[in-house]
Amino acid sequence: MTEPYTLAVDAMGGDKAPDIVIEGLEIASERHPAARFLLVGDETRLAPLLLRHKRAKASCTVRHTPDVIGNDMKPTTALRVRGASMRMAIDAVAAGEASGVVSAGNTGALLALAKIVMKTLPGIGRPAMAAIGPSARGDVVMLDLGANVTCDSRNLVEFAVMGDVFARTVLGLTAPTIGLLNVGSEELKGDDRLRQAADVLRASHIAPQFYGFVEGHDIAAGTTDVIVTDGFTGNVALKTGEGALKLMGGLLRQVFSASWTARLGYLLARPGLERLREWLDPRRYNGAVMLGLNGVVVKSHGGTDALGFAHAVDVAMDMVVHRFNERIREGLGRITELQPRMGPKDGSGDARNGEGNGGDHLAAAR
């Protein structure tokens, strides 16, 4: 990368901020030497940390504010805290000072602030939350994960377009396959909105990539590269996946600690188990993305470490460098001619966002 890009970073958001934020930017600055970061937070706490992290210090400009949006603050309250680090970072994107924002803070507040301050892209009825997770065939993109409790067929089509561009941009896929999550794979299954969305996608420019309906087990199987669903179903699937990974980890610990022979078995199996642990490492998948906004918005898991935060920055940089939003506009423009099939446009949004539930990712077994 030769052209310098600027990301606004909420230095105070997250369970271990600002320490892991600065440590993460130290890693990110080495990976993206031309990147610049507008670091928003309490300068009295940031200055000593930057003195210990030379790369981060060289790539950061600090904008001071002592105010923070807490993890338990409701989005409606957060909207009134104009001097908070998260709000000022989002304001910087809206003002054109930065191309995107990264925060490990309150998910509900981040989504509400970004939607109101940055606005949605033209043609997008509602933003969606997307994340990457592991599957048997490689990484899979899933959206929506909690930004919208209910969706209509138009929203699902928009999510499919955004998921397609996201998979191309971040995963580097040339023609990602796309599936609509349903109660069955047969064409007659599901409600009207799912069938209408499927009809539009089959007639669109991404028809060659559209697999059709997929079921819950297809997520882990990696049947498609992109899984599209409403925020309610997506968040339930997300939490189910987290619970399954947590259960698997607990059962493995029980099995390998049951006896001396089991412990010996663990030593023999350890190289394979280490590879499995690396594959399922939640830090690899850190960085849920709020798609459909006038700017890149990446939500880091609040409890991540420096490596996980650096990965969230990687995701944001990929989206900025590869012109993510411009490609979304191009994709939506090709869908416009099919709009009559989707019914009236829903631009109202849904105030009942996940308020933190959608900010985790598919591999965040904690």
Number of C-alpha atoms within 10 A of each C-alpha: 9 8 8 11 18 22 26 31 31 27 30 30 29 24 17 15 22 19 18 24 30 26 23 22 28 24 19 24 23 13 13 18 15 14 19 19 23 21 30 28 28 20 17 11 15 22 12 10 19 21 12 13 15 12 19 26 21 15 21 23 14 19 16 17 16 14 17 22 25 16 18 11 15 17 20 13 10 21 18 11 15 15 16 24 29 32 24 23 28 30 20 20 23 18 11 11 16 22 23 27 29 31 29 31 28 27 28 27 27 28 28 20 22 27 20 11 18 20 17 19 19 13 16 24 20 25 27 29 28 33 27 25 23 21 21 12 12 14 18 25 27 32 31 31 34 29 33 26 19 16 20 19 24 25 27 26 26 25 29 27 25 28 29 27 27 28 23 18 20 18 18 12 14 11 15 23 23 29 25 26 24 21 13 13 16 11 13 11 13 15 10 12 17 23 19 19 21 23 19 21 26 16 13 19 14 20 16 14 18 23 20 21 24 21 15 13 9 16 25 18 14 20 20 25 26 30 29 28 28 24 25 20 19 25 28 15 18 25 20 13 20 19 16 14 18 15 13 13 14 11 12 12 13 12 13 17 15 10 11 10 11 14 15 13 14 18 12 11 12 12 11 11 14 11 11 11 12 12 16 19 16 22 23 20 25 33 32 29 28 26 27 27 22 19 25 28 30 31 31 31 29 23 17 24 21 20 20 24 31 28 21 29 30 19 24 25 24 17 24 20 14 14 14 22 21 12 18 23 18 12 20 17 13 13 20 11 10 15 13 10 13 18 13 11 15 14 14 8 18 13 14 12 23 21 22 21 19 31 31 28 29 30 27 24 19 10
